[in-house]
Amino acid sequence: MPVQALTGAELAERLSAGVPASVERWEEEVVWVEPSKVEDVARFLRDDSSLDFQFLNAISAIDFIEYFDVVYHLTSFRLQHTAVIKTRLHGRESLSVPSVYHVWRGADFQEREVWDLMGVDFQGHPNMKRIMLWEGFEGHPLRKDFL
């Protein structure tokens, strides 16, 4: 059976019911969530048996100068579907979003990598320190303004 992506509209409807005030908008296969609700959304997506997102494929971040998008790719192996969840952080300083480490342990190194290279802090992560670069390295080299 091929893996199918859940639609943004379907995910938005489910999230709005399960985690009130979490959905900002949706697109074809993406749901945008309120940054402060990321951990609650993650827990709901994992624990709701009709969604069953037990696997976190990837966390990434994109620098658009005025804002950063943090992107989560999820898979349910049992139900053979995927989802993409995004959140937007405005500005360039003090960027933070709740950690999903306590939902998916696979977030450990991924969140540290995003912090190290892009400067997005994951609140509640138990070991938020550099993973790619050495301690004392100044800046975040994948940012568009890094010299």
C-alpha positions as CSV (number, residue, x, y, z in Angstrom):
1,M,0.0,0.0,0.0
2,P,1.5,3.4,-1.0
3,V,2.1,6.1,1.6
4,Q,-0.3,9.0,1.2
5,A,0.1,12.6,2.4
6,L,-2.8,13.8,4.5
7,T,-4.3,17.1,3.1
8,G,-3.8,20.3,4.9
9,A,-7.5,20.8,5.2
10,E,-8.0,17.4,6.9
11,L,-5.1,17.9,9.3
12,A,-6.3,21.5,10.1
13,E,-9.7,20.2,10.9
14,R,-8.3,17.4,13.2
15,L,-5.9,19.7,14.9
16,S,-8.5,22.4,15.5
17,A,-10.7,19.9,17.3
18,G,-7.8,18.3,19.2
19,V,-5.6,21.3,20.0
20,P,-7.8,24.5,20.1
21,A,-6.3,27.7,18.8
22,S,-3.3,25.8,17.3
23,V,-4.0,26.2,13.5
24,E,-3.0,29.4,11.8
25,R,-3.8,28.3,8.2
26,W,-3.3,25.4,5.8
27,E,-2.3,24.7,2.2
28,E,-2.6,21.6,0.0
29,E,-0.4,19.3,2.1
30,V,0.8,21.6,4.9
31,V,-0.7,22.9,8.2
32,W,0.7,26.0,9.8
33,V,0.5,26.0,13.5
34,E,1.0,28.7,16.2
35,P,4.6,28.5,17.4
36,S,3.6,28.2,21.1
37,K,1.5,25.2,20.4
38,V,4.1,23.1,18.5
39,E,4.6,20.6,21.4
40,D,0.9,20.2,22.0
41,V,0.3,19.6,18.3
42,A,3.1,17.1,18.2
43,R,1.7,15.1,21.2
44,F,-1.8,15.1,19.7
45,L,-0.5,13.9,16.3
46,R,1.4,11.1,18.0
47,D,-1.2,10.0,20.5
48,D,-4.5,10.2,18.4
49,S,-4.9,6.6,17.2
50,S,-6.5,7.8,14.0
51,L,-3.4,9.8,13.1
52,D,-0.7,7.7,14.9
53,F,2.4,9.8,13.9
54,Q,4.9,7.8,15.8
55,F,7.9,8.7,13.5
56,L,9.5,12.1,13.1
57,N,11.3,12.0,9.7
58,A,12.9,15.5,9.9
59,I,13.0,18.9,11.4
60,S,14.4,21.7,9.3
61,A,14.4,25.5,9.2
62,I,14.3,28.0,6.4
63,D,15.6,31.6,6.6
64,F,13.5,34.1,4.7
65,I,15.3,37.2,6.2
66,E,12.2,38.7,7.9
67,Y,11.1,35.3,9.4
68,F,12.1,31.7,9.8
69,D,9.9,28.7,9.0
70,V,10.5,25.5,11.1
71,V,9.2,22.4,9.3
72,Y,8.3,19.0,10.7
73,H,7.9,15.9,8.5
74,L,6.0,13.0,10.1
75,T,5.1,9.5,9.2
76,S,2.6,6.9,10.4
77,F,3.9,3.5,9.4
78,R,0.8,1.7,10.7
79,L,-1.6,3.9,8.8
80,Q,0.7,4.6,5.8
81,H,0.3,8.3,5.8
82,T,2.5,11.4,6.1
83,A,2.1,15.0,7.3
84,V,4.0,18.3,7.1
85,I,3.6,20.8,9.9
86,K,5.1,24.3,9.7
87,T,5.4,27.2,12.1
88,R,6.7,30.7,11.5
89,L,9.0,32.7,13.8
90,H,9.3,36.4,13.1
91,G,12.5,38.4,13.5
92,R,16.1,37.5,13.7
93,E,16.8,37.5,17.4
94,S,15.6,35.3,20.2
95,L,13.9,32.8,17.9
96,S,12.4,29.9,19.9
97,V,9.8,27.2,19.7
98,P,8.9,24.4,22.2
99,S,11.0,21.3,21.8
100,V,9.3,18.1,20.6
101,Y,12.1,16.0,22.2
102,H,9.7,14.7,24.8
103,V,7.3,13.6,22.1
104,W,9.8,12.0,19.7
105,R,13.3,11.3,21.0
106,G,14.5,11.4,17.4
107,A,14.2,15.2,17.7
108,D,17.3,15.3,19.9
109,F,20.0,15.8,17.3
110,Q,17.7,17.4,14.8
111,E,16.8,20.2,17.1
112,R,20.4,20.7,18.1
113,E,21.4,20.9,14.4
114,V,18.8,23.5,13.6
115,W,19.9,25.5,16.6
116,D,23.6,25.2,15.7
117,L,23.2,26.1,12.1
118,M,20.2,28.4,12.1
119,G,19.9,29.8,15.6
120,V,16.4,28.6,16.5
121,D,16.2,27.6,20.2
122,F,14.0,24.7,21.2
123,Q,12.6,25.5,24.6
124,G,12.7,22.5,27.0
125,H,15.3,20.5,25.1
126,P,17.5,18.8,27.7
127,N,20.8,19.3,26.0
128,M,20.6,22.4,23.7
129,K,24.2,22.8,22.7
130,R,26.2,22.8,19.4
131,I,26.3,19.5,17.5
132,M,28.0,20.4,14.2
133,L,30.3,23.3,15.3
134,W,32.6,23.8,18.3
135,E,31.5,25.5,21.5
136,G,32.5,29.1,21.2
137,F,31.8,29.4,17.5
138,E,30.1,32.7,16.8
139,G,26.9,32.8,14.8
140,H,24.9,30.4,12.8
141,P,26.4,29.6,9.4
142,L,23.2,28.7,7.5
143,R,21.6,32.1,8.1
144,K,21.5,34.3,5.1
145,D,23.1,37.1,7.0
146,F,26.1,35.0,8.2
147,L,29.4,36.4,6.9
